[in-house]
Amino acid sequence: MIERTEGKDILESVIVGGAIIAIITYILFTMGVITLDSPKEVAVENQSFVNVTEIEQISIIASQTPTPIPEAIPTIEQKYVDPFEPGQRWVGQWYNWYRSDVQGLKDMQIGVVAYRYKFMDKYTWWSPSTGNYFTAIPAPGMRYCVVWVHEEMIGVNITNDPSFWAFDDHAFAIQVKDKIYKSQINETYNPVVTIKELNQYTDYYQTVTAPPFGYYIRYTGHNPETGGFAAEKIGVLRMGKGNAHDGFILYEIPKDSQPKDIMFVGEFGTFGSAQWRFSEL
């Protein structure tokens, strides 16, 4: 008679039970009830391929998704405008007129261009008489708008220079929607003073700091009232780049004015008119 120990009985029970489970699992697998997901390969930036489960794959992809970068607002492309054609154009585009035989054989071509603009809530001006800076503030509900203008008699032959009675700031205005605003340059601003915020802006050809348009600032010697400087109107325009009239014109316009609502208007009598837009037509 063979004796069986209690440990052997347990071992045989485990073996039999495991075999039964294996047979049941095989039958369910062949029937499609049980499926096995194979590990998937996911590329992680700057790393080699790694094996991950479906849940891990989703987690990695989510963590590697870059934050969207806002696209830059496209610049407005300027449309070509015939410089001899009156009417609307862009800041930076010329308006020209031509007259033949103005003085005998002397022909005349003149061009005007508004080439820069700037908005300011205030400005700081230097008083040459006191040697101090002061702050200028516009009227309530208004702000400053500065426009730089260049007027030139085109040509280089001094012998055939016909000369021309030049336009000044009175020939220009700013139209905001349906209202016209004239320059304040002779009312609230003395052209002889220096505006600190504008000292960095040069003329059209980038040669000197642009002065107030239509004025020549000259040194007069010691004068306690003016600080030794005077602003004189330039009456005559002569031929050549070096004789051009160039500078800024200062305006006060409504504070909520937007560039798309603004036109810089030039009225040149019998020579026509032009309007410079600050934004797309």
C-alpha positions as CSV (number, residue, x, y, z in Angstrom):
1,M,0.0,0.0,0.0
2,I,1.4,3.4,-1.1
3,E,0.9,6.3,1.2
4,R,0.1,9.8,-0.2
5,T,1.1,12.9,1.7
6,E,-1.1,16.0,2.0
7,G,1.4,18.2,0.0
8,K,1.3,15.9,-3.0
9,D,-2.5,16.0,-3.1
10,I,-2.3,19.9,-3.2
11,L,0.3,19.8,-6.0
12,E,-1.8,17.5,-8.1
13,S,-4.9,19.7,-7.6
14,V,-3.0,22.8,-8.8
15,I,-1.7,21.0,-11.9
16,V,-5.2,19.7,-12.8
17,G,-6.7,23.1,-12.2
18,G,-4.1,24.9,-14.3
19,A,-4.6,22.5,-17.1
20,I,-8.4,23.1,-17.1
21,I,-7.9,26.9,-17.1
22,A,-5.4,26.6,-20.0
23,I,-7.9,24.6,-22.1
24,I,-10.7,27.1,-21.4
25,T,-8.5,30.1,-22.4
26,Y,-7.5,28.4,-25.6
27,I,-11.1,27.7,-26.6
28,L,-12.1,31.3,-25.9
29,F,-9.1,32.7,-27.8
30,T,-9.9,30.6,-30.9
31,M,-13.5,31.8,-30.7
32,G,-12.4,35.5,-30.7
33,V,-13.7,36.2,-27.3
34,I,-10.3,37.1,-26.0
35,T,-7.8,39.2,-28.0
36,L,-4.3,40.2,-27.2
37,D,-3.1,43.8,-28.0
38,S,0.4,43.9,-29.2
39,P,2.6,46.7,-28.1
40,K,2.9,49.6,-30.5
41,E,5.9,51.7,-31.4
42,V,5.6,55.5,-31.0
43,A,8.3,58.0,-32.0
44,V,9.1,60.4,-29.2
45,E,10.9,63.6,-30.3
46,N,14.7,63.3,-30.0
47,Q,14.4,59.7,-28.6
48,S,14.5,56.2,-30.1
49,F,11.3,54.1,-30.7
50,V,9.8,52.7,-27.5
51,N,7.1,50.1,-26.9
52,V,4.0,51.4,-25.2
53,T,0.4,50.3,-24.6
54,E,-2.5,52.1,-26.2
55,I,-3.1,54.3,-23.2
56,E,0.5,55.2,-22.9
57,Q,0.6,56.1,-26.6
58,I,-2.2,58.6,-26.2
59,S,-0.5,60.2,-23.2
60,I,2.8,60.6,-25.1
61,I,1.2,62.1,-28.2
62,A,-0.8,64.6,-26.0
63,S,2.3,65.7,-24.1
64,Q,4.3,66.1,-27.3
65,T,1.7,68.3,-29.1
66,P,3.2,71.8,-29.5
67,T,1.4,74.9,-28.3
68,P,-0.1,76.7,-31.4
69,I,1.9,79.9,-32.3
70,P,-0.3,82.8,-33.5
71,E,0.4,83.8,-37.1
72,A,1.7,87.3,-37.7
73,I,-0.8,89.7,-39.2
74,P,0.1,90.1,-42.9
75,T,1.2,93.6,-43.9
76,I,-1.0,95.5,-46.3
77,E,0.5,95.5,-49.8
78,Q,0.5,98.9,-51.4
79,K,-1.2,99.1,-54.8
80,Y,0.5,101.0,-57.6
81,V,-0.8,104.5,-58.2
82,D,0.3,106.7,-61.2
83,P,2.2,109.6,-59.5
84,F,0.7,112.1,-62.0
85,E,-2.8,110.9,-61.2
86,P,-4.7,113.0,-58.6
87,G,-6.7,111.2,-55.9
88,Q,-6.1,108.6,-53.3
89,R,-2.9,106.9,-52.7
90,W,-0.9,105.3,-49.8
91,V,1.5,107.0,-47.4
92,G,4.9,106.7,-49.1
93,Q,3.6,107.2,-52.7
94,W,4.3,110.4,-54.6
95,Y,2.0,112.9,-56.3
96,N,3.6,114.8,-59.1
97,W,2.7,117.5,-61.6
98,Y,4.6,118.8,-64.6
99,R,4.6,122.1,-66.5
100,S,6.6,122.8,-69.6
101,D,8.1,126.1,-70.6
102,V,7.4,127.8,-67.3
103,Q,10.0,130.4,-67.8
104,G,11.1,130.2,-71.5
105,L,12.8,126.8,-71.9
106,K,12.6,126.0,-68.2
107,D,10.4,122.9,-67.5
108,M,9.1,122.2,-64.0
109,Q,8.2,118.9,-62.3
110,I,7.3,118.9,-58.6
111,G,6.6,116.0,-56.4
112,V,4.9,115.8,-53.0
113,V,4.8,112.7,-50.7
114,A,3.5,112.1,-47.2
115,Y,6.0,109.5,-46.0
116,R,5.4,108.9,-42.3
117,Y,2.9,109.3,-39.6
118,K,2.8,109.0,-35.8
119,F,0.2,109.2,-33.0
120,M,1.0,110.7,-29.6
121,D,-1.0,111.3,-26.4
122,K,1.4,114.1,-25.4
123,Y,4.7,115.5,-26.4
124,T,7.7,117.0,-24.6
125,W,9.2,120.2,-26.0
126,W,12.4,122.1,-25.2
127,S,12.2,125.8,-24.4
128,P,15.4,127.4,-25.6
129,S,14.6,130.6,-23.7
130,T,14.3,128.8,-20.3
131,G,16.5,125.8,-20.9
132,N,13.8,123.4,-19.7
133,Y,11.5,120.7,-21.0
134,F,7.7,121.1,-20.9
135,T,4.9,118.7,-21.6
136,A,2.1,119.6,-24.0
137,I,-1.3,117.8,-23.7
138,P,-4.0,117.9,-26.4
139,A,-7.6,119.1,-25.7
140,P,-9.8,116.6,-23.9
141,G,-10.9,113.7,-26.1
142,M,-8.1,114.4,-28.6
143,R,-4.6,113.2,-29.4
144,Y,-1.8,114.3,-31.6
145,C,-1.2,113.1,-35.1
146,V,2.1,113.9,-36.8
147,V,2.6,113.6,-40.6
148,W,5.9,114.0,-42.3
149,V,5.8,115.6,-45.8
150,H,8.4,116.1,-48.5
151,E,8.0,118.6,-51.4
152,E,10.7,118.6,-54.1
153,M,11.3,120.2,-57.5
154,I,12.7,117.2,-59.4
155,G,15.9,117.9,-61.4
156,V,19.6,118.8,-61.0
157,N,20.2,121.5,-63.6
158,I,20.4,124.8,-61.7
159,T,20.7,126.8,-64.9
160,N,17.2,125.7,-65.9
161,D,15.7,126.1,-62.4
162,P,12.4,127.8,-62.8
163,S,11.8,128.2,-59.0
164,F,8.3,127.8,-57.5
165,W,6.2,129.4,-54.8
166,A,6.1,126.5,-52.4
167,F,3.2,125.2,-50.4
168,D,3.2,125.1,-46.6
169,D,1.2,123.4,-43.9
170,H,-1.9,125.4,-44.9
171,A,-2.2,123.2,-48.1
172,F,-2.7,120.1,-46.0
173,A,-5.3,118.8,-43.6
174,I,-6.4,115.6,-42.0
175,Q,-9.8,114.1,-42.7
176,V,-11.2,111.8,-40.1
177,K,-14.3,110.1,-41.4
178,D,-16.3,113.2,-42.5
179,K,-14.5,115.9,-40.5
180,I,-11.5,118.0,-41.5
181,Y,-8.8,119.1,-39.0
182,K,-6.3,121.8,-39.9
183,S,-2.7,122.0,-38.5
184,Q,-2.1,123.5,-35.1
185,I,1.4,124.4,-35.9
186,N,0.8,128.2,-35.7
187,E,-1.7,128.0,-32.8
188,T,-0.6,125.7,-30.0
189,Y,2.9,124.9,-31.2
190,N,5.9,127.2,-31.8
191,P,7.9,125.9,-34.7
192,V,11.2,127.1,-33.2
193,V,11.0,124.6,-30.3
194,T,12.3,121.1,-30.4
195,I,9.9,118.1,-29.7
196,K,11.8,115.4,-27.9
197,E,9.7,112.5,-29.2
198,L,10.4,113.6,-32.8
199,N,14.2,114.2,-32.6
200,Q,14.9,110.6,-33.8
201,Y,13.0,111.0,-37.1
202,T,15.0,112.2,-40.1
203,D,13.8,113.8,-43.4
204,Y,12.8,111.8,-46.5
205,Y,16.4,111.2,-47.6
206,Q,17.6,110.5,-44.1
207,T,20.1,113.3,-44.0
208,V,19.1,115.5,-41.1
209,T,16.4,115.6,-38.3
210,A,13.2,116.7,-40.0
211,P,12.1,120.2,-38.9
212,P,8.6,121.5,-38.9
213,F,7.4,121.5,-42.5
214,G,7.8,124.7,-44.4
215,Y,10.2,126.3,-41.9
216,Y,13.9,127.0,-41.7
217,I,15.3,127.1,-38.2
218,R,18.3,129.5,-38.0
219,Y,20.5,130.8,-35.3
220,T,20.1,134.5,-34.6
221,G,22.6,135.0,-31.8
222,H,21.9,135.5,-28.1
223,N,18.3,136.4,-27.5
224,P,16.7,135.6,-24.1
225,E,13.2,135.3,-25.6
226,T,14.0,132.8,-28.4
227,G,17.2,131.2,-27.0
228,G,19.1,132.4,-30.1
229,F,16.9,130.6,-32.7
230,A,14.2,131.7,-35.1
231,A,11.8,129.8,-37.3
232,E,11.4,131.3,-40.7
233,K,8.9,130.4,-43.5
234,I,10.5,129.1,-46.7
235,G,8.6,130.8,-49.5
236,V,10.4,129.5,-52.6
237,L,11.2,126.0,-53.7
238,R,14.2,125.5,-55.9
239,M,15.4,122.6,-58.0
240,G,17.2,119.6,-56.4
241,K,17.1,117.3,-53.5
242,G,19.1,119.6,-51.3
243,N,16.5,122.4,-51.8
244,A,13.5,120.3,-50.9
245,H,11.0,121.3,-48.3
246,D,10.7,118.5,-45.7
247,G,9.4,118.1,-42.2
248,F,6.5,117.3,-39.9
249,I,3.0,118.8,-39.5
250,L,1.3,118.5,-36.2
251,Y,-2.5,118.0,-35.8
252,E,-5.0,117.3,-33.0
253,I,-7.6,114.6,-33.9
254,P,-10.2,112.6,-31.9
255,K,-8.5,110.2,-29.6
256,D,-10.4,107.1,-30.9
257,S,-9.4,107.7,-34.5
258,Q,-8.2,104.6,-36.3
259,P,-5.8,104.6,-39.3
260,K,-8.5,103.2,-41.6
261,D,-10.6,106.3,-40.8
262,I,-8.0,108.8,-41.7
263,M,-6.9,110.5,-44.9
264,F,-4.1,113.1,-45.2
265,V,-5.4,115.6,-47.8
266,G,-3.2,117.9,-49.9
267,E,-4.9,120.7,-52.0
268,F,-2.5,122.3,-54.6
269,G,-4.7,124.7,-56.4
270,T,-4.5,124.4,-60.2
271,F,-2.0,121.5,-59.8
272,G,-4.6,119.2,-58.4
273,S,-5.1,117.4,-55.1
274,A,-4.0,114.1,-53.5
275,Q,-5.1,112.1,-50.5
276,W,-2.9,109.8,-48.6
277,R,-4.5,106.8,-46.8
278,F,-3.0,105.4,-43.6
279,S,-4.5,101.9,-44.3
280,E,-6.1,99.8,-46.9
281,L,-8.5,101.4,-49.3
